Amino acid sequence: MSREMSRQSTVATRDIVRHPGAMGAVEVLKTAAEAHGLEVRAAYSPPQAARLLGIGENSIYNFIHSGRLRAVRVGRRFYIPASELVRFLEGEQDTPEVGARGR
């Protein structure tokens, strides 16, 4: 994907995430996945989640470490459940006490 196409899809994702309109969070996640050439899956890596949400990877890791975004750690890698991304998009601030909260 060219740099310009990547920038355009990131801007489009940010617009969808910030102004979902009639779409629910699940539809936003599906639309963002399709826009970035990702398949809809049960969990996403932090770089994939960052692309889906239109934010930086460091922000994703900060959210994981602060407890705002729940993730599952497998070895040295984090995976963020799709249901957690939906919860995050819906603006729910209470994170269940399950999963990774830091190092």
Gaussian input, Z-matrix of N, CA and C with variables (Angstrom, degrees):
# hf/3-21g

backbone

0 1
 N
 C     1     B1
 C     2     B2     1     A1
 N     3     B3     2     A2     1     D1
 C     4     B4     3     A3     2     D2
 C     5     B5     4     A4     3     D3
 N     6     B6     5     A5     4     D4
 C     7     B7     6     A6     5     D5
 C     8     B8     7     A7     6     D6
 N     9     B9     8     A8     7     D7
 C    10    B10     9     A9     8     D8
 C    11    B11    10    A10     9     D9
 N    12    B12    11    A11    10    D10
 C    13    B13    12    A12    11    D11
 C    14    B14    13    A13    12    D12
 N    15    B15    14    A14    13    D13
 C    16    B16    15    A15    14    D14
 C    17    B17    16    A16    15    D15
 N    18    B18    17    A17    16    D16
 C    19    B19    18    A18    17    D17
 C    20    B20    19    A19    18    D18
 N    21    B21    20    A20    19    D19
 C    22    B22    21    A21    20    D20
 C    23    B23    22    A22    21    D21
 N    24    B24    23    A23    22    D22
 C    25    B25    24    A24    23    D23
 C    26    B26    25    A25    24    D24
 N    27    B27    26    A26    25    D25
 C    28    B28    27    A27    26    D26
 C    29    B29    28    A28    27    D27
 N    30    B30    29    A29    28    D28
 C    31    B31    30    A30    29    D29
 C    32    B32    31    A31    30    D30
 N    33    B33    32    A32    31    D31
 C    34    B34    33    A33    32    D32
 C    35    B35    34    A34    33    D33
 N    36    B36    35    A35    34    D34
 C    37    B37    36    A36    35    D35
 C    38    B38    37    A37    36    D36
 N    39    B39    38    A38    37    D37
 C    40    B40    39    A39    38    D38
 C    41    B41    40    A40    39    D39
 N    42    B42    41    A41    40    D40
 C    43    B43    42    A42    41    D41
 C    44    B44    43    A43    42    D42
 N    45    B45    44    A44    43    D43
 C    46    B46    45    A45    44    D44
 C    47    B47    46    A46    45    D45
 N    48    B48    47    A47    46    D46
 C    49    B49    48    A48    47    D47
 C    50    B50    49    A49    48    D48
 N    51    B51    50    A50    49    D49
 C    52    B52    51    A51    50    D50
 C    53    B53    52    A52    51    D51
 N    54    B54    53    A53    52    D52
 C    55    B55    54    A54    53    D53
 C    56    B56    55    A55    54    D54
 N    57    B57    56    A56    55    D55
 C    58    B58    57    A57    56    D56
 C    59    B59    58    A58    57    D57
 N    60    B60    59    A59    58    D58
 C    61    B61    60    A60    59    D59
 C    62    B62    61    A61    60    D60
 N    63    B63    62    A62    61    D61
 C    64    B64    63    A63    62    D62
 C    65    B65    64    A64    63    D63
 N    66    B66    65    A65    64    D64
 C    67    B67    66    A66    65    D65
 C    68    B68    67    A67    66    D66
 N    69    B69    68    A68    67    D67
 C    70    B70    69    A69    68    D68
 C    71    B71    70    A70    69    D69
 N    72    B72    71    A71    70    D70
 C    73    B73    72    A72    71    D71
 C    74    B74    73    A73    72    D72
 N    75    B75    74    A74    73    D73
 C    76    B76    75    A75    74    D74
 C    77    B77    76    A76    75    D75
 N    78    B78    77    A77    76    D76
 C    79    B79    78    A78    77    D77
 C    80    B80    79    A79    78    D78
 N    81    B81    80    A80    79    D79
 C    82    B82    81    A81    80    D80
 C    83    B83    82    A82    81    D81
 N    84    B84    83    A83    82    D82
 C    85    B85    84    A84    83    D83
 C    86    B86    85    A85    84    D84
 N    87    B87    86    A86    85    D85
 C    88    B88    87    A87    86    D86
 C    89    B89    88    A88    87    D87
 N    90    B90    89    A89    88    D88
 C    91    B91    90    A90    89    D89
 C    92    B92    91    A91    90    D90
 N    93    B93    92    A92    91    D91
 C    94    B94    93    A93    92    D92
 C    95    B95    94    A94    93    D93
 N    96    B96    95    A95    94    D94
 C    97    B97    96    A96    95    D95
 C    98    B98    97    A97    96    D96
 N    99    B99    98    A98    97    D97
 C   100   B100    99    A99    98    D98
 C   101   B101   100   A100    99    D99
 N   102   B102   101   A101   100   D100
 C   103   B103   102   A102   101   D101
 C   104   B104   103   A103   102   D102
 N   105   B105   104   A104   103   D103
 C   106   B106   105   A105   104   D104
 C   107   B107   106   A106   105   D105
 N   108   B108   107   A107   106   D106
 C   109   B109   108   A108   107   D107
 C   110   B110   109   A109   108   D108
 N   111   B111   110   A110   109   D109
 C   112   B112   111   A111   110   D110
 C   113   B113   112   A112   111   D111
 N   114   B114   113   A113   112   D112
 C   115   B115   114   A114   113   D113
 C   116   B116   115   A115   114   D114
 N   117   B117   116   A116   115   D115
 C   118   B118   117   A117   116   D116
 C   119   B119   118   A118   117   D117
 N   120   B120   119   A119   118   D118
 C   121   B121   120   A120   119   D119
 C   122   B122   121   A121   120   D120
 N   123   B123   122   A122   121   D121
 C   124   B124   123   A123   122   D122
 C   125   B125   124   A124   123   D123
 N   126   B126   125   A125   124   D124
 C   127   B127   126   A126   125   D125
 C   128   B128   127   A127   126   D126
 N   129   B129   128   A128   127   D127
 C   130   B130   129   A129   128   D128
 C   131   B131   130   A130   129   D129
 N   132   B132   131   A131   130   D130
 C   133   B133   132   A132   131   D131
 C   134   B134   133   A133   132   D132
 N   135   B135   134   A134   133   D133
 C   136   B136   135   A135   134   D134
 C   137   B137   136   A136   135   D135
 N   138   B138   137   A137   136   D136
 C   139   B139   138   A138   137   D137
 C   140   B140   139   A139   138   D138
 N   141   B141   140   A140   139   D139
 C   142   B142   141   A141   140   D140
 C   143   B143   142   A142   141   D141
 N   144   B144   143   A143   142   D142
 C   145   B145   144   A144   143   D143
 C   146   B146   145   A145   144   D144
 N   147   B147   146   A146   145   D145
 C   148   B148   147   A147   146   D146
 C   149   B149   148   A148   147   D147
 N   150   B150   149   A149   148   D148
 C   151   B151   150   A150   149   D149
 C   152   B152   151   A151   150   D150
 N   153   B153   152   A152   151   D151
 C   154   B154   153   A153   152   D152
 C   155   B155   154   A154   153   D153
 N   156   B156   155   A155   154   D154
 C   157   B157   156   A156   155   D155
 C   158   B158   157   A157   156   D156
 N   159   B159   158   A158   157   D157
 C   160   B160   159   A159   158   D158
 C   161   B161   160   A160   159   D159
 N   162   B162   161   A161   160   D160
 C   163   B163   162   A162   161   D161
 C   164   B164   163   A163   162   D162
 N   165   B165   164   A164   163   D163
 C   166   B166   165   A165   164   D164
 C   167   B167   166   A166   165   D165
 N   168   B168   167   A167   166   D166
 C   169   B169   168   A168   167   D167
 C   170   B170   169   A169   168   D168
 N   171   B171   170   A170   169   D169
 C   172   B172   171   A171   170   D170
 C   173   B173   172   A172   171   D171
 N   174   B174   173   A173   172   D172
 C   175   B175   174   A174   173   D173
 C   176   B176   175   A175   174   D174
 N   177   B177   176   A176   175   D175
 C   178   B178   177   A177   176   D176
 C   179   B179   178   A178   177   D177
 N   180   B180   179   A179   178   D178
 C   181   B181   180   A180   179   D179
 C   182   B182   181   A181   180   D180
 N   183   B183   182   A182   181   D181
 C   184   B184   183   A183   182   D182
 C   185   B185   184   A184   183   D183
 N   186   B186   185   A185   184   D184
 C   187   B187   186   A186   185   D185
 C   188   B188   187   A187   186   D186
 N   189   B189   188   A188   187   D187
 C   190   B190   189   A189   188   D188
 C   191   B191   190   A190   189   D189
 N   192   B192   191   A191   190   D190
 C   193   B193   192   A192   191   D191
 C   194   B194   193   A193   192   D192
 N   195   B195   194   A194   193   D193
 C   196   B196   195   A195   194   D194
 C   197   B197   196   A196   195   D195
 N   198   B198   197   A197   196   D196
 C   199   B199   198   A198   197   D197
 C   200   B200   199   A199   198   D198
 N   201   B201   200   A200   199   D199
 C   202   B202   201   A201   200   D200
 C   203   B203   202   A202   201   D201
 N   204   B204   203   A203   202   D202
 C   205   B205   204   A204   203   D203
 C   206   B206   205   A205   204   D204
 N   207   B207   206   A206   205   D205
 C   208   B208   207   A207   206   D206
 C   209   B209   208   A208   207   D207
 N   210   B210   209   A209   208   D208
 C   211   B211   210   A210   209   D209
 C   212   B212   211   A211   210   D210
 N   213   B213   212   A212   211   D211
 C   214   B214   213   A213   212   D212
 C   215   B215   214   A214   213   D213
 N   216   B216   215   A215   214   D214
 C   217   B217   216   A216   215   D215
 C   218   B218   217   A217   216   D216
 N   219   B219   218   A218   217   D217
 C   220   B220   219   A219   218   D218
 C   221   B221   220   A220   219   D219
 N   222   B222   221   A221   220   D220
 C   223   B223   222   A222   221   D221
 C   224   B224   223   A223   222   D222
 N   225   B225   224   A224   223   D223
 C   226   B226   225   A225   224   D224
 C   227   B227   226   A226   225   D225
 N   228   B228   227   A227   226   D226
 C   229   B229   228   A228   227   D227
 C   230   B230   229   A229   228   D228
 N   231   B231   230   A230   229   D229
 C   232   B232   231   A231   230   D230
 C   233   B233   232   A232   231   D231
 N   234   B234   233   A233   232   D232
 C   235   B235   234   A234   233   D233
 C   236   B236   235   A235   234   D234
 N   237   B237   236   A236   235   D235
 C   238   B238   237   A237   236   D236
 C   239   B239   238   A238   237   D237
 N   240   B240   239   A239   238   D238
 C   241   B241   240   A240   239   D239
 C   242   B242   241   A241   240   D240
 N   243   B243   242   A242   241   D241
 C   244   B244   243   A243   242   D242
 C   245   B245   244   A244   243   D243
 N   246   B246   245   A245   244   D244
 C   247   B247   246   A246   245   D245
 C   248   B248   247   A247   246   D246
 N   249   B249   248   A248   247   D247
 C   250   B250   249   A249   248   D248
 C   251   B251   250   A250   249   D249
 N   252   B252   251   A251   250   D250
 C   253   B253   252   A252   251   D251
 C   254   B254   253   A253   252   D252
 N   255   B255   254   A254   253   D253
 C   256   B256   255   A255   254   D254
 C   257   B257   256   A256   255   D255
 N   258   B258   257   A257   256   D256
 C   259   B259   258   A258   257   D257
 C   260   B260   259   A259   258   D258
 N   261   B261   260   A260   259   D259
 C   262   B262   261   A261   260   D260
 C   263   B263   262   A262   261   D261
 N   264   B264   263   A263   262   D262
 C   265   B265   264   A264   263   D263
 C   266   B266   265   A265   264   D264
 N   267   B267   266   A266   265   D265
 C   268   B268   267   A267   266   D266
 C   269   B269   268   A268   267   D267
 N   270   B270   269   A269   268   D268
 C   271   B271   270   A270   269   D269
 C   272   B272   271   A271   270   D270
 N   273   B273   272   A272   271   D271
 C   274   B274   273   A273   272   D272
 C   275   B275   274   A274   273   D273
 N   276   B276   275   A275   274   D274
 C   277   B277   276   A276   275   D275
 C   278   B278   277   A277   276   D276
 N   279   B279   278   A278   277   D277
 C   280   B280   279   A279   278   D278
 C   281   B281   280   A280   279   D279
 N   282   B282   281   A281   280   D280
 C   283   B283   282   A282   281   D281
 C   284   B284   283   A283   282   D282
 N   285   B285   284   A284   283   D283
 C   286   B286   285   A285   284   D284
 C   287   B287   286   A286   285   D285
 N   288   B288   287   A287   286   D286
 C   289   B289   288   A288   287   D287
 C   290   B290   289   A289   288   D288
 N   291   B291   290   A290   289   D289
 C   292   B292   291   A291   290   D290
 C   293   B293   292   A292   291   D291
 N   294   B294   293   A293   292   D292
 C   295   B295   294   A294   293   D293
 C   296   B296   295   A295   294   D294
 N   297   B297   296   A296   295   D295
 C   298   B298   297   A297   296   D296
 C   299   B299   298   A298   297   D297
 N   300   B300   299   A299   298   D298
 C   301   B301   300   A300   299   D299
 C   302   B302   301   A301   300   D300
 N   303   B303   302   A302   301   D301
 C   304   B304   303   A303   302   D302
 C   305   B305   304   A304   303   D303
 N   306   B306   305   A305   304   D304
 C   307   B307   306   A306   305   D305
 C   308   B308   307   A307   306   D306

   B1=1.4407
   B2=1.5245
   B3=1.3197
   B4=1.4515
   B5=1.5198
   B6=1.3029
   B7=1.4736
   B8=1.5211
   B9=1.3444
   B10=1.4687
   B11=1.5309
   B12=1.3353
   B13=1.4667
   B14=1.5138
   B15=1.3262
   B16=1.4489
   B17=1.5244
   B18=1.3380
   B19=1.4565
   B20=1.5242
   B21=1.3325
   B22=1.4612
   B23=1.5200
   B24=1.3355
   B25=1.4607
   B26=1.5165
   B27=1.3465
   B28=1.4630
   B29=1.5131
   B30=1.3288
   B31=1.4652
   B32=1.5163
   B33=1.3292
   B34=1.4637
   B35=1.5205
   B36=1.3186
   B37=1.4603
   B38=1.5133
   B39=1.3245
   B40=1.4634
   B41=1.5171
   B42=1.3379
   B43=1.4621
   B44=1.5198
   B45=1.3255
   B46=1.4629
   B47=1.5172
   B48=1.3336
   B49=1.4639
   B50=1.5150
   B51=1.3319
   B52=1.4653
   B53=1.5135
   B54=1.3346
   B55=1.4598
   B56=1.5261
   B57=1.3381
   B58=1.4591
   B59=1.5245
   B60=1.3303
   B61=1.4590
   B62=1.5154
   B63=1.3118
   B64=1.4518
   B65=1.5265
   B66=1.3300
   B67=1.4515
   B68=1.5223
   B69=1.3175
   B70=1.4487
   B71=1.5143
   B72=1.3196
   B73=1.4550
   B74=1.5275
   B75=1.3250
   B76=1.4678
   B77=1.5277
   B78=1.3274
   B79=1.4600
   B80=1.5263
   B81=1.3371
   B82=1.4670
   B83=1.5189
   B84=1.3365
   B85=1.4669
   B86=1.5224
   B87=1.3283
   B88=1.4653
   B89=1.5231
   B90=1.3257
   B91=1.4621
   B92=1.5157
   B93=1.3350
   B94=1.4612
   B95=1.5248
   B96=1.3335
   B97=1.4639
   B98=1.5271
   B99=1.3267
   B100=1.4634
   B101=1.5245
   B102=1.3285
   B103=1.4607
   B104=1.5218
   B105=1.3215
   B106=1.4571
   B107=1.5184
   B108=1.3218
   B109=1.4552
   B110=1.5171
   B111=1.3328
   B112=1.4589
   B113=1.5149
   B114=1.3154
   B115=1.4573
   B116=1.5244
   B117=1.3161
   B118=1.4615
   B119=1.5187
   B120=1.3203
   B121=1.4607
   B122=1.5140
   B123=1.3144
   B124=1.4619
   B125=1.5209
   B126=1.3303
   B127=1.4632
   B128=1.5204
   B129=1.3313
   B130=1.4584
   B131=1.5233
   B132=1.3221
   B133=1.4580
   B134=1.5348
   B135=1.3240
   B136=1.4687
   B137=1.5331
   B138=1.3486
   B139=1.4707
   B140=1.5315
   B141=1.3369
   B142=1.4593
   B143=1.5262
   B144=1.3319
   B145=1.4662
   B146=1.5188
   B147=1.3300
   B148=1.4620
   B149=1.5216
   B150=1.3354
   B151=1.4690
   B152=1.5130
   B153=1.3270
   B154=1.4594
   B155=1.5254
   B156=1.3336
   B157=1.4615
   B158=1.5203
   B159=1.3434
   B160=1.4547
   B161=1.5172
   B162=1.3321
   B163=1.4554
   B164=1.5262
   B165=1.3131
   B166=1.4531
   B167=1.5156
   B168=1.3241
   B169=1.4672
   B170=1.5244
   B171=1.3419
   B172=1.4598
   B173=1.5218
   B174=1.3267
   B175=1.4655
   B176=1.5233
   B177=1.3216
   B178=1.4703
   B179=1.5253
   B180=1.3356
   B181=1.4638
   B182=1.5301
   B183=1.3360
   B184=1.4675
   B185=1.5261
   B186=1.3356
   B187=1.4660
   B188=1.5303
   B189=1.3288
   B190=1.4672
   B191=1.5268
   B192=1.3223
   B193=1.4651
   B194=1.5213
   B195=1.3414
   B196=1.4637
   B197=1.5258
   B198=1.3433
   B199=1.4550
   B200=1.5158
   B201=1.3328
   B202=1.4690
   B203=1.5178
   B204=1.3269
   B205=1.4621
   B206=1.5216
   B207=1.3225
   B208=1.4535
   B209=1.5166
   B210=1.3196
   B211=1.4580
   B212=1.5169
   B213=1.3184
   B214=1.4567
   B215=1.5193
   B216=1.3077
   B217=1.4566
   B218=1.5240
   B219=1.3220
   B220=1.4584
   B221=1.5207
   B222=1.3205
   B223=1.4631
   B224=1.5110
   B225=1.3194
   B226=1.4639
   B227=1.5210
   B228=1.3123
   B229=1.4670
   B230=1.5210
   B231=1.3260
   B232=1.4565
   B233=1.5217
   B234=1.3140
   B235=1.4596
   B236=1.5193
   B237=1.3178
   B238=1.4550
   B239=1.5213
   B240=1.3476
   B241=1.4661
   B242=1.5287
   B243=1.3209
   B244=1.4598
   B245=1.5253
   B246=1.3280
   B247=1.4702
   B248=1.5233
   B249=1.3323
   B250=1.4581
   B251=1.5282
   B252=1.3276
   B253=1.4625
   B254=1.5240
   B255=1.3262
   B256=1.4609
   B257=1.5228
   B258=1.3416
   B259=1.4640
   B260=1.5265
   B261=1.3124
   B262=1.4527
   B263=1.5285
   B264=1.3361
   B265=1.4605
   B266=1.5231
   B267=1.3223
   B268=1.4631
   B269=1.5229
   B270=1.3348
   B271=1.4446
   B272=1.5063
   B273=1.3222
   B274=1.4557
   B275=1.5161
   B276=1.3201
   B277=1.4529
   B278=1.5182
   B279=1.3212
   B280=1.4581
   B281=1.5184
   B282=1.3141
   B283=1.4549
   B284=1.5141
   B285=1.3482
   B286=1.4493
   B287=1.5254
   B288=1.2922
   B289=1.4651
   B290=1.5228
   B291=1.3293
   B292=1.4619
   B293=1.5261
   B294=1.3367
   B295=1.4533
   B296=1.5148
   B297=1.3092
   B298=1.4743
   B299=1.5175
   B300=1.3205
   B301=1.4546
   B302=1.5134
   B303=1.2837
   B304=1.4549
   B305=1.5141
   B306=1.2887
   B307=1.4708
   B308=1.4851
   A1=107.52
   A2=115.81
   A3=119.08
   A4=110.55
   A5=115.82
   A6=121.42
   A7=110.57
   A8=117.50
   A9=121.18
   A10=110.83
   A11=117.67
   A12=120.67
   A13=110.31
   A14=117.28
   A15=121.64
   A16=110.33
   A17=116.93
   A18=121.37
   A19=110.29
   A20=116.93
   A21=120.33
   A22=111.44
   A23=118.27
   A24=119.77
   A25=110.76
   A26=118.27
   A27=120.70
   A28=110.53
   A29=117.38
   A30=120.69
   A31=109.92
   A32=117.80
   A33=121.04
   A34=110.94
   A35=117.67
   A36=121.31
   A37=110.33
   A38=117.68
   A39=120.20
   A40=111.10
   A41=117.24
   A42=120.25
   A43=111.40
   A44=117.09
   A45=121.08
   A46=110.43
   A47=117.23
   A48=120.91
   A49=110.81
   A50=118.01
   A51=121.14
   A52=112.68
   A53=117.52
   A54=121.56
   A55=109.59
   A56=117.16
   A57=118.80
   A58=114.55
   A59=118.83
   A60=121.24
   A61=110.75
   A62=115.54
   A63=120.37
   A64=112.33
   A65=116.75
   A66=119.46
   A67=110.19
   A68=116.18
   A69=121.06
   A70=110.00
   A71=116.48
   A72=121.66
   A73=112.00
   A74=117.81
   A75=120.93
   A76=109.80
   A77=116.42
   A78=120.11
   A79=111.04
   A80=116.27
   A81=120.07
   A82=110.10
   A83=116.06
   A84=120.52
   A85=110.76
   A86=117.64
   A87=121.24
   A88=110.97
   A89=116.67
   A90=121.04
   A91=111.35
   A92=116.10
   A93=120.33
   A94=110.95
   A95=117.26
   A96=120.62
   A97=110.42
   A98=116.60
   A99=120.25
   A100=111.12
   A101=117.09
   A102=121.08
   A103=112.08
   A104=117.21
   A105=121.27
   A106=113.02
   A107=117.17
   A108=120.63
   A109=113.41
   A110=117.03
   A111=121.49
   A112=109.45
   A113=115.57
   A114=118.05
   A115=108.89
   A116=116.04
   A117=120.65
   A118=106.37
   A119=116.49
   A120=120.38
   A121=110.77
   A122=115.80
   A123=121.71
   A124=112.24
   A125=117.79
   A126=121.45
   A127=108.86
   A128=114.69
   A129=121.30
   A130=110.01
   A131=116.36
   A132=121.06
   A133=107.62
   A134=118.16
   A135=119.37
   A136=114.19
   A137=120.17
   A138=117.77
   A139=112.85
   A140=116.93
   A141=119.61
   A142=110.68
   A143=117.19
   A144=121.01
   A145=110.55
   A146=116.80
   A147=120.41
   A148=110.60
   A149=117.03
   A150=120.44
   A151=110.64
   A152=117.34
   A153=120.59
   A154=112.17
   A155=116.38
   A156=120.65
   A157=113.09
   A158=116.30
   A159=119.70
   A160=113.09
   A161=116.45
   A162=121.63
   A163=108.66
   A164=117.50
   A165=121.57
   A166=113.13
   A167=115.43
   A168=120.98
   A169=111.70
   A170=116.80
   A171=119.12
   A172=111.57
   A173=116.86
   A174=120.10
   A175=110.68
   A176=116.61
   A177=120.67
   A178=110.06
   A179=116.65
   A180=119.65
   A181=111.36
   A182=117.42
   A183=120.05
   A184=111.19
   A185=116.96
   A186=120.43
   A187=111.03
   A188=116.65
   A189=120.56
   A190=109.89
   A191=116.39
   A192=120.11
   A193=112.99
   A194=117.16
   A195=120.11
   A196=111.96
   A197=116.48
   A198=119.81
   A199=114.28
   A200=118.15
   A201=120.60
   A202=112.56
   A203=116.64
   A204=121.90
   A205=107.45
   A206=116.22
   A207=121.40
   A208=109.83
   A209=116.38
   A210=121.70
   A211=109.06
   A212=114.90
   A213=121.86
   A214=106.78
   A215=116.17
   A216=119.66
   A217=109.11
   A218=115.27
   A219=122.38
   A220=105.86
   A221=115.93
   A222=119.55
   A223=109.04
   A224=116.32
   A225=121.24
   A226=112.37
   A227=117.40
   A228=121.42
   A229=111.38
   A230=114.85
   A231=122.00
   A232=108.96
   A233=115.94
   A234=122.30
   A235=107.69
   A236=116.01
   A237=121.94
   A238=107.74
   A239=117.01
   A240=119.45
   A241=111.03
   A242=116.45
   A243=120.81
   A244=110.36
   A245=116.61
   A246=119.73
   A247=111.13
   A248=117.39
   A249=121.55
   A250=110.78
   A251=117.48
   A252=120.29
   A253=110.50
   A254=116.84
   A255=120.83
   A256=109.56
   A257=117.22
   A258=121.42
   A259=110.17
   A260=116.36
   A261=121.95
   A262=110.65
   A263=116.99
   A264=121.21
   A265=112.01
   A266=116.46
   A267=120.16
   A268=111.78
   A269=116.07
   A270=119.78
   A271=115.87
   A272=117.52
   A273=119.79
   A274=108.35
   A275=116.97
   A276=121.49
   A277=113.54
   A278=118.15
   A279=120.27
   A280=109.37
   A281=116.06
   A282=121.69
   A283=109.01
   A284=117.74
   A285=119.39
   A286=110.62
   A287=117.29
   A288=122.18
   A289=111.93
   A290=117.29
   A291=122.11
   A292=106.87
   A293=116.06
   A294=119.62
   A295=112.29
   A296=114.47
   A297=120.74
   A298=111.05
   A299=115.24
   A300=121.31
   A301=110.41
   A302=117.67
   A303=119.78
   A304=110.17
   A305=114.74
   A306=119.02
   A307=111.30
   D1=134.81
   D2=-179.86
   D3=-71.67
   D4=160.93
   D5=-179.43
   D6=-59.90
   D7=-41.33
   D8=-178.93
   D9=-65.92
   D10=-42.80
   D11=178.56
   D12=-64.76
   D13=-39.58
   D14=178.76
   D15=-63.00
   D16=-43.50
   D17=179.33
   D18=-63.46
   D19=-42.58
   D20=-179.93
   D21=-64.00
   D22=-41.54
   D23=-179.59
   D24=-70.08
   D25=-32.35
   D26=176.27
   D27=-67.19
   D28=-42.69
   D29=177.70
   D30=-63.45
   D31=-42.38
   D32=178.35
   D33=-62.49
   D34=-41.26
   D35=178.57
   D36=-62.74
   D37=-44.58
   D38=178.76
   D39=-59.96
   D40=-41.29
   D41=178.57
   D42=-63.44
   D43=-42.40
   D44=179.65
   D45=-65.24
   D46=-44.33
   D47=-177.73
   D48=-67.27
   D49=-41.30
   D50=-177.76
   D51=-76.01
   D52=-31.21
   D53=-176.19
   D54=-131.24
   D55=70.13
   D56=-174.44
   D57=-67.16
   D58=-18.53
   D59=179.42
   D60=61.45
   D61=-127.67
   D62=-177.03
   D63=-80.92
   D64=-11.69
   D65=-178.58
   D66=-77.16
   D67=141.24
   D68=173.17
   D69=-84.09
   D70=174.07
   D71=-177.33
   D72=-62.16
   D73=-35.62
   D74=-179.77
   D75=-64.79
   D76=-43.59
   D77=179.09
   D78=-66.45
   D79=-37.03
   D80=177.23
   D81=-61.39
   D82=-44.42
   D83=179.98
   D84=-62.72
   D85=-43.81
   D86=178.77
   D87=-63.53
   D88=-43.93
   D89=179.77
   D90=-62.96
   D91=-43.20
   D92=179.42
   D93=-64.81
   D94=-40.40
   D95=178.83
   D96=-61.78
   D97=-45.27
   D98=179.10
   D99=-63.68
   D100=-39.77
   D101=-178.70
   D102=-64.76
   D103=-28.62
   D104=-178.55
   D105=-102.04
   D106=8.51
   D107=177.39
   D108=71.39
   D109=23.36
   D110=177.66
   D111=-101.90
   D112=145.97
   D113=175.42
   D114=-82.42
   D115=152.30
   D116=176.18
   D117=-72.89
   D118=126.43
   D119=-175.78
   D120=-138.22
   D121=174.05
   D122=-177.88
   D123=-73.88
   D124=-30.94
   D125=-179.18
   D126=-149.61
   D127=152.97
   D128=-178.08
   D129=-126.19
   D130=148.90
   D131=173.23
   D132=-72.76
   D133=160.66
   D134=177.67
   D135=-55.53
   D136=-42.02
   D137=177.05
   D138=-62.66
   D139=-38.29
   D140=177.66
   D141=-67.04
   D142=-42.55
   D143=179.01
   D144=-62.25
   D145=-38.85
   D146=178.69
   D147=-62.93
   D148=-42.24
   D149=177.68
   D150=-64.20
   D151=-41.07
   D152=-179.41
   D153=-64.08
   D154=-40.06
   D155=-176.90
   D156=-87.65
   D157=-11.91
   D158=179.99
   D159=73.33
   D160=31.27
   D161=178.47
   D162=-127.31
   D163=172.01
   D164=-177.88
   D165=-76.78
   D166=154.44
   D167=178.31
   D168=-60.84
   D169=-38.72
   D170=179.20
   D171=-60.87
   D172=-35.91
   D173=177.34
   D174=-62.97
   D175=-41.35
   D176=178.19
   D177=-60.66
   D178=-48.83
   D179=179.53
   D180=-62.65
   D181=-38.52
   D182=176.83
   D183=-63.03
   D184=-41.82
   D185=178.09
   D186=-63.56
   D187=-39.02
   D188=178.56
   D189=-64.73
   D190=-49.68
   D191=-176.11
   D192=-68.47
   D193=-28.23
   D194=179.18
   D195=-84.50
   D196=-11.69
   D197=179.94
   D198=92.08
   D199=0.97
   D200=178.90
   D201=-75.04
   D202=-21.50
   D203=-179.61
   D204=-131.76
   D205=121.05
   D206=-178.17
   D207=-80.17
   D208=138.09
   D209=178.50
   D210=-141.38
   D211=156.56
   D212=177.03
   D213=-105.77
   D214=132.18
   D215=179.21
   D216=-99.92
   D217=127.29
   D218=177.54
   D219=-122.70
   D220=104.78
   D221=-174.04
   D222=66.18
   D223=-121.20
   D224=179.03
   D225=-99.10
   D226=1.44
   D227=-175.56
   D228=-105.42
   D229=150.38
   D230=173.74
   D231=-105.46
   D232=145.31
   D233=171.40
   D234=-131.72
   D235=134.95
   D236=-178.20
   D237=-107.18
   D238=118.57
   D239=179.05
   D240=-60.77
   D241=144.15
   D242=178.01
   D243=-58.71
   D244=-35.98
   D245=179.05
   D246=-62.83
   D247=-31.31
   D248=177.83
   D249=-72.17
   D250=-36.75
   D251=175.84
   D252=-65.90
   D253=-38.27
   D254=176.57
   D255=-63.04
   D256=-45.73
   D257=178.47
   D258=-59.34
   D259=-42.75
   D260=-179.75
   D261=-63.81
   D262=-43.13
   D263=179.06
   D264=-66.00
   D265=-32.56
   D266=-179.92
   D267=-76.67
   D268=-7.17
   D269=174.36
   D270=85.35
   D271=11.92
   D272=177.25
   D273=-71.15
   D274=126.29
   D275=-175.74
   D276=-94.85
   D277=-18.66
   D278=-179.20
   D279=-82.23
   D280=113.55
   D281=-179.66
   D282=-95.33
   D283=129.55
   D284=176.38
   D285=-59.60
   D286=152.21
   D287=-177.54
   D288=-83.23
   D289=40.98
   D290=179.85
   D291=-121.39
   D292=142.96
   D293=175.72
   D294=96.82
   D295=-169.25
   D296=-174.76
   D297=-77.58
   D298=138.07
   D299=175.24
   D300=-127.99
   D301=8.10
   D302=-179.40
   D303=161.77
   D304=-161.99
   D305=-176.18
   D306=-89.56

